[in-house]
Amino acid sequence: MIEFLNKNFRSIDNKDKFFFVILTIFPLSLVIGNTIINLIFFSAIISFFINFNDASKYFKNEIIIIFFFFFLTLIINVFFSIDPINSLPRVLKILVVLIFIIEIMRLFNKYDFSLLENIFKIWTLIFFIILIDVFFELYFGFNTIGFKSTLPTRVASFFGDELVVGAFIHGFALFTISYLAFKKTNNLILISVILLIIIGSFLIGERSNFIKLIISIFLFSVLALKIKNQYKLSAMFLIIILLGASLSFNEKMKYRYYYELESLFKKDGIEKYFKSSQYGAHQNTAFNIFKDYPLFGVGIKNFRFESNKEKYFNKEYEHANVRSSTHPHQTHLEFLSETGLFGYCSFLFLILYTLVKSINTFIKNRNIFQLSAIIYIFSIMIPLLPSGSFLSTFNSAIIWINFAIMVSFNKKLKV
């Protein structure tokens, strides 16, 4: 960090320095808490107005235009919300996110990658600190500063009561692997790091994030890593052996992964599993809310109120009594239940259009950092898999930083 400040700080324009440093320590803000995350988004607004002449050029960028129309659909949605006062603050945050994305695009287009790579260097350092802390907690039962998970089958790390370290690992793992590959790290070391990330994610206990991570690393390895196939196959066998050994020595993990997943392959296993799961109760409720409010939904941040109504009680679901939650724990159902087809189609168009544009750019430029973000955005859009709220402060911060990196490397897009 000190080396970065000493060697590179002088080459950054004075009006960019603060936001540049803030962006460099962005993953750290996720550890500290929502207040710091919100301050970072606020700093983007300040930077935006300081650099308004340059930043305003991005209003003509096609992805920014589509994003703005997505924001407008959510504003319109507020007028049909069952509680507009509750919806409006979170919708207005989307405008802040838009400014945040513009500022990252501006910086990434303004400065050479020789300077920008320092951002990923610091992100990699922060990521390793978190990963080491995860293994520390797995071994000792508490993390390096004494935090302990509230659930025996889950790891908390520095996040305390919030069981979100799996989402953090998933959100920044590929950037770490990309940086190591970019620096031409020895293949044995690179494979070892990937193994540690996979094992760590598995033992954290967040199954959905683990599945997304496995898919992400597989796609990244196939598309970007120049490692001999025999090494990749050896790594795959080693992963299977290590995961199997982890289950053998940990009965709680065995129940969380093996016994519950085994039940899926029995007769009517998927249906029974879904109906016996809290996520199943949440998602069934979300789908029924969507059926009741198909065009505009109940409004952003209103699932928590509507889902509590007695009419959504379904005795077929084991956890019907806890069907009400802050969100449906599934991205697609979150948008369908809270914004209806009107908001969902706008959201889906934004994501799919941006993915296609970014994939086309990657094919031409082969930028592995852009590929990391592309794969992450793709993975969070996989249907059916449970997820955190797309619009909560923590999750949206990880999602939109990946989205911003993805579009910032679209050099072919006109500005």
Secondary structure, 3 states (H helix, E strand, C coil): CHHHHHHHHHHCCHHHHHHHHHHHCHHHHHHHCHHHHHHHHHHHHHHHHHCHHHHHHHHHCHHHHHHHHHHHHHHHHHCCCCCHHHHHHHHHHHHHHHHHHHHHHHHHHHCCHHHHHHHHHHHHHHHHHHHHHHHHHHHHCCCCCCCCCCCCCCCCHHHCCCCCHHHHHHHHHHHHHHHHHHCCCCHHHHHHHHHHHHHHHHHHCCHHHHHHHHHHHHHHHHHCCCCCHHHHHHHHHHHHHHHHHHHHCCHHHHHHHHHHHHHHHCCCHHHHHHHCCHHHHHHHHHHHHHHHCCCCCCCCCCHHHHCCCHHHCCCCCCCHHHCCCCCCCCHHHHHHHHHHHHHHHHHHHHHHHHHHHHHHHHHHHCCHHHHHHHHHHHHHCCCCCCCCCCCCHHHHHHHHHHHHHHHHCCCCCCC
